[in-house]
Amino acid sequence: QVQLVESGGGLVQPGGSLRLSCAASRSAFSMYHMGWYRQGSGKQRELVATETSSGSTNYADFVKGRFTISRDSGHNTVSLEMNSLKPEDTAVYYCYAHRNGFDFWGQGTQVTVSS
């Protein structure tokens, strides 16, 4: 079992930046596939970015070139750097971990992009 705690959400103006962080409780963190998903109001949860345990990354088309996922295995954290934010990026962002067929989710952090 791994527990995930997100932080870094908030209110930002269009064109601004935010950095989300996710702290994982397990020392075997480096062996997990990690990712970020989001869910806007009235919408389904959707993939934003993932990083495999071997370091391969994958991004949704709507964030390519704007968002960057990164992992710090020494501190058991995964981050999502978000630049050039748009109002349509407004959502609850969830940290995700996967290993050996098991999925784990954080509680989510709200990101609101509005002027």
NORFENNOR-V137126 format. One record per residue. N is the residue number from 1. RES is the residue in one letter. PSI is psi in whole degrees, -180 to 180 (999 if undefined). NEAR is the number of other ideal C-beta (glycine too) atoms within 8 Angstrom. Layout:
# NORFENNOR-V137126
n=N res=RES psi=PSI near=NEAR
n=N res=RES psi=PSI near=NEAR
This chain:
# NORFENNOR-V137126
n=1 res=Q psi=141 near=4
n=2 res=V psi=137 near=11
n=3 res=Q psi=138 near=8
n=4 res=L psi=134 near=14
n=5 res=V psi=117 near=9
n=6 res=E psi=156 near=15
n=7 res=S psi=164 near=9
n=8 res=G psi=-3 near=9
n=9 res=G psi=174 near=10
n=10 res=G psi=-165 near=8
n=11 res=L psi=131 near=4
n=12 res=V psi=150 near=10
n=13 res=Q psi=155 near=7
n=14 res=P psi=137 near=9
n=15 res=G psi=-10 near=5
n=16 res=G psi=-174 near=8
n=17 res=S psi=152 near=9
n=18 res=L psi=154 near=11
n=19 res=R psi=118 near=9
n=20 res=L psi=144 near=16
n=21 res=S psi=150 near=11
n=22 res=C psi=121 near=16
n=23 res=A psi=129 near=10
n=24 res=A psi=147 near=14
n=25 res=S psi=-16 near=7
n=26 res=R psi=143 near=10
n=27 res=S psi=-18 near=4
n=28 res=A psi=25 near=7
n=29 res=F psi=-41 near=10
n=30 res=S psi=-15 near=7
n=31 res=M psi=-3 near=6
n=32 res=Y psi=143 near=13
n=33 res=H psi=134 near=10
n=34 res=M psi=157 near=14
n=35 res=G psi=175 near=15
n=36 res=W psi=134 near=15
n=37 res=Y psi=166 near=11
n=38 res=R psi=158 near=13
n=39 res=Q psi=112 near=11
n=40 res=G psi=164 near=9
n=41 res=S psi=124 near=5
n=42 res=G psi=11 near=3
n=43 res=K psi=165 near=8
n=44 res=Q psi=155 near=4
n=45 res=R psi=137 near=7
n=46 res=E psi=151 near=9
n=47 res=L psi=138 near=8
n=48 res=V psi=-55 near=13
n=49 res=A psi=149 near=15
n=50 res=T psi=156 near=12
n=51 res=E psi=125 near=14
n=52 res=T psi=170 near=8
n=53 res=S psi=-21 near=8
n=54 res=S psi=-1 near=4
n=55 res=G psi=2 near=7
n=56 res=S psi=137 near=6
n=57 res=T psi=155 near=9
n=58 res=N psi=138 near=7
n=59 res=Y psi=146 near=10
n=60 res=A psi=148 near=9
n=61 res=D psi=-35 near=5
n=62 res=F psi=-6 near=5
n=63 res=V psi=-4 near=12
n=64 res=K psi=132 near=8
n=65 res=G psi=-11 near=3
n=66 res=R psi=-35 near=8
n=67 res=F psi=149 near=12
n=68 res=T psi=128 near=6
n=69 res=I psi=141 near=16
n=70 res=S psi=154 near=8
n=71 res=R psi=140 near=11
n=72 res=D psi=93 near=9
n=73 res=S psi=-25 near=7
n=74 res=G psi=-26 near=4
n=75 res=H psi=8 near=6
n=76 res=N psi=45 near=11
n=77 res=T psi=151 near=10
n=78 res=V psi=137 near=15
n=79 res=S psi=158 near=12
n=80 res=L psi=109 near=15
n=81 res=E psi=122 near=10
n=82 res=M psi=120 near=13
n=83 res=N psi=164 near=7
n=84 res=S psi=49 near=6
n=85 res=L psi=146 near=14
n=86 res=K psi=157 near=7
n=87 res=P psi=-33 near=7
n=88 res=E psi=-7 near=7
n=89 res=D psi=-5 near=11
n=90 res=T psi=125 near=10
n=91 res=A psi=170 near=11
n=92 res=V psi=128 near=10
n=93 res=Y psi=131 near=16
n=94 res=Y psi=135 near=14
n=95 res=C psi=146 near=15
n=96 res=Y psi=141 near=14
n=97 res=A psi=145 near=14
n=98 res=H psi=136 near=10
n=99 res=R psi=134 near=11
n=100 res=N psi=40 near=3
n=101 res=G psi=0 near=3
n=102 res=F psi=137 near=6
n=103 res=D psi=142 near=6
n=104 res=F psi=144 near=10
n=105 res=W psi=147 near=9
n=106 res=G psi=180 near=11
n=107 res=Q psi=-13 near=7
n=108 res=G psi=152 near=9
n=109 res=T psi=135 near=12
n=110 res=Q psi=132 near=9
n=111 res=V psi=123 near=17
n=112 res=T psi=123 near=8
n=113 res=V psi=110 near=13
n=114 res=S psi=148 near=8
n=115 res=S psi=999 near=3
